[in-house]
Amino acid sequence: MSRPLRLLTLGHSYVVGTNRRLADAMAQAGAGWWEVTVAAPESFPGDLGPIRLAGFPGERPRLEPVAVHGAGRIHTMRYGSRLRTLLREGWDAVHCWEEPFIAAGAQVAAWTPREARLVYATFQNLPKRYPPPFGWMERYAMRRAAGWIAFGATVHATLRGRPIYRDRPHRVISPGVDVARFRPDAEARDRVRAGLGWAAEGPPVIGYLGRFVPEKGIALLLRALADVRHPWRVLFVGGGPMEGELRAWAAGQGGRARVVTGVRHEDVPAHLNAMDLLCAPSQTTVRWREQLGRMLLEAMACGVPVTGSDSGEIPHVLGDAGVVVPEADGAAWTREIGRLLADSDARATLAARGLARVQAEFALPVVARRHLEFFEELVRG
């Protein structure tokens, strides 16, 4: 019997256990076929302080802590020498969850032995040209790469025409969602609503999950809600610089608005279940458009109907399982929110479609197999 293929998957995002669920799913899907190891920072700066690397119960891959330097600025972050040593351990494939145009991505290209198939994963969905030295790093890393993974259709559309990407094997594969953790849960819905001081039954709850920043469309959502005539409650979950503005607005809503910050990721499924409709009104800027909308996948997995703007990847994530609204059309947002609040059957239909779409396209076992199949194609030549 031939030996299992050996995969090293690495990235600074892996310091958070939730982000390692993809690697864990690859280890499960590849049992007896792939041997998976994860390299993750020992510590990484977070919004509320340093995040320390810790395993989670039942985590399958071998977990290797590595040092990072200069992590406060991601473009110039560098890995310590432990990763260089680890990369010499005879891997068949190295999966780098770092952008190829940053210093850490170029480091991995320089340190990965030639016999290993190096694959980058990228979220870059804007047609950028990077100044020196970052453009040089990108070209160097992609010349070394055996292939690349686009984390979405807009990423693929943006990069596929550039020679350094076009001439390398590539696939469009989502990071996916853990459907064992994100699932419909009526008990959690009632518990969270009670904790917010709301009755389990009552006006539908509109939800927002994510960063409190202008490009996420919060101001547009507040304007749209002012004109919705159907009764509603609204729950904002997240954090960011617009928190003060949101809290001031919520204070004038007579108890029908709540702003919740500091929610641990393991508590996100319960808060999603407390919503009857998730709104993702992301707004494209010169420097940003929605790259994935992880909250869309998580909400659909929880059986929550979703309406999102047409910014970036959102229409590709939703397909026919959600309502897509022109991102800058406030009147359309008011109209669609009001229509869905008034029509529980339409919400139920969207919820069912969302669950089916997630199970077929975005569940971690599905995307894990797609990753491993691509890696094997590259290894087998």
Stockholm file with secondary structure:
# STOCKHOLM 1.0

chainA/1-381         MSRPLRLLTLGHSYVVGTNRRLADAMAQAGAGWWEVTVAAPESFPGDLGPIRLAGFPGERPRLEPVAVHGAGRIHTMRYGSRLRTLLREGWDAVHCWEEPFIAAGAQVAAWTPREARLVYATFQNLPKRYPPPFGWMERYAMRRAAGWIAFGATVHATLRGRPIYRDRPHRVISPGVDVARFRPDAEARDRVRAGLGWAAEGPPVIGYLGRFVPEKGIALLLRALADVRHPWRVLFVGGGPMEGELRAWAAGQGGRARVVTGVRHEDVPAHLNAMDLLCAPSQTTVRWREQLGRMLLEAMACGVPVTGSDSGEIPHVLGDAGVVVPEADGAAWTREIGRLLADSDARATLAARGLARVQAEFALPVVARRHLEFFEELVRG
#=GR chainA/1-381 SS CCCCEEEEEECGGGGSGGGGHHHHHHHHHTTTTEEEEEEEESEEEETTEEEECCCCTTCCSEEEEECEESTTSGGGCEECHHHHHHHTSCCSEEEECSCTTSHHHHHHHHHSCTTSEEEEEECCCSCCCCCTTHHHHHHHHHHHCSEEEESSHHHHHHHTTSHHHHTSCEEECCCCBCTTTSCCCHHHHHHHHHHTTCCSSSSCEEEEEEECSGGGTHHHHHHHHHTCCSCCEEEEEEESTTHHHHHHHHHTSTTSEEEEECCCGGGHHHHHHTCSEEEECCCCCSSCCCSCCHHHHHHHHTTCCEEEESSTTHHHHHTTSSEEECTTCHHHHHHHHHHHHHCHHHHHHHHHHHHHHIIIIIBHHHHHHHHHHHHHHHHHC
#=GC SS_cons         CCCCEEEEEECGGGGSGGGGHHHHHHHHHTTTTEEEEEEEESEEEETTEEEECCCCTTCCSEEEEECEESTTSGGGCEECHHHHHHHTSCCSEEEECSCTTSHHHHHHHHHSCTTSEEEEEECCCSCCCCCTTHHHHHHHHHHHCSEEEESSHHHHHHHTTSHHHHTSCEEECCCCBCTTTSCCCHHHHHHHHHHTTCCSSSSCEEEEEEECSGGGTHHHHHHHHHTCCSCCEEEEEEESTTHHHHHHHHHTSTTSEEEEECCCGGGHHHHHHTCSEEEECCCCCSSCCCSCCHHHHHHHHTTCCEEEESSTTHHHHHTTSSEEECTTCHHHHHHHHHHHHHCHHHHHHHHHHHHHHIIIIIBHHHHHHHHHHHHHHHHHC
//
